Amino acid sequence: MTVVLAGVGADSTNLGALAPLYDDGRFEYVPIPEKTQATDETTTLGSWDLRASEGTAASLTNRITPQPIGDADRTVSGDELESWPFHRDPNFDALTYGEHRTSGYVSRLRALESGDIVGFYAGLRRPDGDRAHRYLIGYMTVDRVDVVTPEMPHAEREAILEAHPENAHTKRASDGECYLGKPIVLIDGREHGGLFDRYPIQLSEYYVKSGNERAQYYLREEIANAWDVRAGGENMMYKPAYRCAVSSDAFRQQVGRCRERTADDAVIEST
């Protein structure tokens, strides 16, 4: 069994902002805006309520530039911003996740089997403006993995998509044709797992590495060792997919201990 860590969620490149991490350990998970309005997804930036503060996801930004949209210079704002759909991926409510990124994502995710784990990390920032970091915000135990490709027969591709009706990639497919025409890994999950309610686990450090001129995000050495990271590299700047050789059971146990320590630290700091 194995674990893949996947970088997800809104960031400065798609929403223009990072989701907040609050002092009490609560945080917001905000999916990325959809690249197209041609989707069956009904959840929008204006209907996505924040979990730990007033407002919706639309209150975190004042404009987005979805890509590709057919018009590279188009900016979405105002009422259109409120009604713009999310690419809700992963969907923690439906326990489904899809991916078409080729930079290690498709190859590492398609190799997963039932009982393996996908851990999800996102960039979060404290409201006071302190340095943002990458945090593990939840995970999903794999139940089923399917792959659709542009080359497979239309009926076969359509049947696979229909087997994952709540997946964001299925929702933006049209008549069995996937958006962008790329291979897509579709994963359905089962217990255990889900989105954390609070106390995400910090995965990154931010520093100037020897020989470089500017600081970047790097995977924490203790995380790489504890989860036996085998692929993905040290640099976290562009949200790589990490393949870890830690077992599913060991991963769940370590995540539980890490979050307990984070909770204890939060209590100490608040007293």
Beta strands, then each sheet from edge to edge (+ up, - down):
strand 1: 3-7
strand 2: 19-20
strand 3: 32-33
strand 4: 63-64
strand 5: 76-77
strand 6: 86-87
strand 7: 96-99
strand 8: 117-125
strand 9: 133-148
strand 10: 184-195
strand 11: 201-202
strand 12: 204-207
strand 13: 216-219
strand 14: 229-231
strand 15: 242-244
sheet 1: 2+ 8+ 1+ 15- 14+
sheet 2: 2+ 8+ 9- 10+ 7-
sheet 3: 2+ 8+ 9- 11+
sheet 4: 3+ 6-
sheet 5: 4+ 5-
sheet 6: 12+ 13-
end
